[in-house]
Amino acid sequence: MRLDALGRMKPAGALYEALGFRRIDAYPHNPLEDVVSWNWTCSGGAEGVWLISRRVDFERSTWNRL
């Protein structure tokens, strides 16, 4: 799975790294400045997708309590 976010969105980058995403070179060309691209490789098949979705739910509930 690939996604991108603005570099100044530090909390988003920290969340992506916590979820196992790794920074990659930009894909495809993005005209915006300060864009960081991320990649996550699901090595666990359907179970891996389920695990990351549970982690996102946990992170979302944690952020909502702040």
C-alpha positions as CSV (number, residue, x, y, z in Angstrom):
1,M,0.0,0.0,0.0
2,R,1.4,3.4,-0.8
3,L,0.3,6.8,0.4
4,D,1.8,10.3,0.7
5,A,1.5,13.2,3.2
6,L,3.0,16.6,3.6
7,G,6.3,16.5,5.4
8,R,5.1,19.1,7.9
9,M,2.4,16.6,9.1
10,K,4.8,15.1,11.7
11,P,2.1,13.2,13.7
12,A,0.9,11.5,10.5
13,G,4.5,10.4,9.7
14,A,4.9,9.1,13.2
15,L,1.7,7.1,12.9
16,Y,2.7,5.7,9.5
17,E,6.1,4.6,10.9
18,A,4.4,3.0,13.9
19,L,2.1,1.0,11.5
20,G,5.1,-0.3,9.6
21,F,5.2,2.1,6.6
22,R,8.6,3.0,5.3
23,R,9.6,6.2,3.4
24,I,10.2,5.8,-0.3
25,D,11.1,8.0,-3.2
26,A,8.2,10.0,-4.5
27,Y,5.7,8.2,-6.7
28,P,4.5,9.3,-9.3
29,H,5.6,12.8,-9.7
30,N,3.8,15.1,-7.3
31,P,3.6,18.8,-8.1
32,L,3.3,19.7,-4.4
33,E,6.3,20.8,-2.3
34,D,7.2,18.9,0.9
35,V,5.5,15.6,0.0
36,V,6.7,12.4,1.7
37,S,5.7,9.1,0.1
38,W,5.3,6.0,2.2
39,N,5.0,2.2,1.4
40,W,3.7,-0.7,3.5
41,T,4.1,-4.3,2.3
42,C,1.6,-6.8,3.7
43,S,3.6,-9.9,4.4
44,G,0.8,-11.6,6.3
45,G,-1.8,-11.8,3.6
46,A,-5.4,-11.1,4.8
47,E,-4.2,-11.5,8.4
48,G,-1.7,-8.7,7.9
49,V,-4.4,-6.4,6.5
50,W,-6.6,-7.2,9.5
51,L,-3.8,-6.5,12.0
52,I,-3.1,-3.1,10.5
53,S,-6.8,-2.2,10.5
54,R,-7.0,-3.1,14.2
55,R,-3.9,-1.0,14.9
56,V,-5.4,2.0,13.1
57,D,-8.6,1.6,15.2
58,F,-6.5,1.6,18.3
59,E,-4.5,4.6,17.3
60,R,-7.7,6.5,16.3
61,S,-9.3,5.8,19.7
62,T,-6.1,6.9,21.4
63,W,-6.0,10.2,19.5
64,N,-9.7,10.8,20.3
65,R,-9.0,10.6,24.0
66,L,-6.3,13.3,23.9
